[in-house]
């Protein structure tokens, strides 16, 4: 009987260590092994990906390719520029493939893609082998163990995980690889349609990565930023398994930190170096294994002589939060990423709601502008021009580096949604999708729902102050002086509230608080920093009133009233958001909601900061949470993963 001829399809597992799927491929004892990557146009044109995350991906791919070549000089990562749905059937025939092996992916698009590929493989007589390796447990198994419901709390996730079974130990990296077979490509490349290109805004050159199926030199090389026509990446953070394992080694070497880690006691204002591990983008691209992190941490905890922390507050507990979001997404699919049609997401009549296809009930990628002023606020938030230095510094750091501290993510998300602008969380999630290097659909969506108090977390009255909160960590404003350099010479007294500085002090510092941020320089070369977009205390009250009203109405995204637009009958016309009339069209005629939102200068900051410890271990008031007699009991320590693992400042 002939030995198997195997394609190993790399996706979100760009590593050799602890790869259950790669081990399964090698266990077939193949005659030849083709390690491939298919350059999927979905991610090039249709998913929001900025230059920083593309650079991190290319780093990971190049590092993996070098590692493959070290194990076998004839091997490498064979990267081909075509959609997997059309490429793989041609490879099955051209390379006489008997088996296709890959790591399971439960993202909504990935499920559709993989179902198509598996059907085509079956038609071609190719056996498909999949293994779980992206998460601690199989997300589908978690859902099944949770009564066929999405995992909406960490307690549910832990209980479901106990039923699924012990988290497997990591498997060792291979020490050798079979040769690849002949790599002839005697078929035509099917080039993708470049339009619509949602990433056109990221490019300053022509996108040319699909010019030839095996690359411009025909050597299956990883594309370059230049081929993609992308603007120059600005992030200092680089990808690859080699870097990731070195970072993990350094973390594990600090046994006190590893064993006693508890929910973030880290400064969101720290930079150069940051106060966290920054393993999150490596987790997303699979350049480090989640099980490798879990078990190396757990081994330290098990052997620690002092008092070690435990889930959910421990380092391993943070990884369980990630699995919680993957379980929720696995059950809800595409609906998880939006409010409309989402059975577990509270409906709030936010400003700038998403446009929804009337047939599919899925968001289109565009949104409705019910209020020109809310749109102005959104653009000011996105580009760091709100007039609140803490918010602006964070958003500028995000755009430049592709990363911000998890508490920084909390602050900007609270400000955009329930704590200031009252703008749809989906707008914020899209910006994070565009700019984060550690963007992971499940974690990003889950965290935005958490922080907007539409799912997972319900204490909407706990709001981050853009002044009091950062002052706790950085009274001198060092973070602000770095990321908002026009304010670098402001007195400490005014660094978080520059609009309160006397004109004489503003001039002395070389920067006037004036305008809306569209102009950065005034007369005589004087720098300009924008006035606050609104009075924060006033907007906080308006947002809280709106949230109270929406919670009282108590609709979820799958309610028929949400689906047909008649939810407006349940809200007064003067409520915050596009609530006028009785149907969707009523809210987008006439005044466009301009009378509802008032522009104002920043006033007194009397808002409280959000207490992360207020999150309920048992799902709180959220749908399908573990609601029992102690449903409102406050517990210490629960917080979000925010798509990355945290590390205390040493």
Order of alpha helices (4+ residues) and beta strands (2+ residues): beta-alpha-beta-alpha-beta-alpha-beta-alpha-beta-alpha-alpha-alpha-alpha-alpha-alpha-alpha-beta-beta-alpha-alpha-alpha-alpha-alpha-alpha-alpha-alpha-beta-beta-alpha-alpha
